[in-house]
Amino acid sequence: VTPEVVDQVYNEYIGNAGSRAQVRDGLLDAIGDSLFVLSAIEVARYHRDAGNPVYFYEFQHRPSWGAGVVPEFVKADHTDEIAFVFGKPFLAGDV
């Protein structure tokens, strides 16, 4: 990785941060994009190139069951959308 790329990534995610919380949020966004978003886009492109329709979404609704358990800065965790898409009976303990 070149110094120019490092500067671009830094500026995109953290460059304008005015507080420690904004630095944290920028770092979490950078990690999330590199671990989840980039690979999801790659897979979506493969499906698109194969002629299939592709739908891409980002779930950001903070579920009420996360209150007091999940830090306030977390919008939605991985798989939080399952209860909203398929219904609450699919959650453990509700069957």
N, C-alpha and C positions, 0 to 999 in steps of 0.2 A: 504494500500500500504506500502510495507516494504521500509526501507531506501536503500536497495540494488537496488530495482526497480527504485526508484527515481534517484539514481546515474546512472543507466544504461540509463534511458531516458535523463537525463541531458547530459551525455557524447555523446549520439547519436545525439542529436539535437543542443547542444550549446557548448559542451566541448572544441572544438578547435577554437572557435570564436576569431578572432583577432580584431574585431571592433564592435561598437554598431550596425551597419547595419547587420553584420553577426549574432549577437544575435537576432535581430529582425526577420531575415529570418529563423533562427532556430526555434524560438518560433512560427512563422506563420506556418512552416512545421509541427510542433508538434500538433498544434491546428487543422490544416487541416487533418492530418492523423487520429487524434482521432475522429473528427466529420464526415468526409466524407469517407476516404479510408477504415478504418476498417469495417464500416457497408457495404460498397459496396463490399468488399471482401467476407463478410459473405453471402450476398445475391447471389453473383456469385457462391459461393460454393453450396448453396441450389439448384440453377438451374443446375449446373454441376452434382450434386448427383442425380438429377431427370432425368438425361440422356440427357439434352439439351446442345447444344454447347454454350459456353460463350466466349465473346470477351471483353477484358478489355483494356482501353486506358487512357492515361493522356494527355489532350490537353494543350500545353504550348505556342502556338503561340500568340504573343501579337497583337491583332487587331489594325489597324491604327486608328479606331474611338475612341480608348481610350487615344490617345495622348492629353496631357493637362488636362485630366479629371481624369484618374486613375494614382496613383503614379508609378514612373518608376520601382520600384522593383516588381510590380505585373506583372506576366507573362500573365496569362489569368484568367478572373473571371468566376464564375459559369454561365453557359449557353452561354459563348462566342462562343462555337463551333457550335451553332445552325445555324448561318448564313453560316458557312463553310460546314456543312453537308447537309443542306436542301436548301440553297440558300438565298440570301439577301431579296427576296420578303417577307419572313416571319418576318422580323423586323418591328416593329411598325412604321407607317408613310410611308412605302414603298409599301403598298398594293393599 
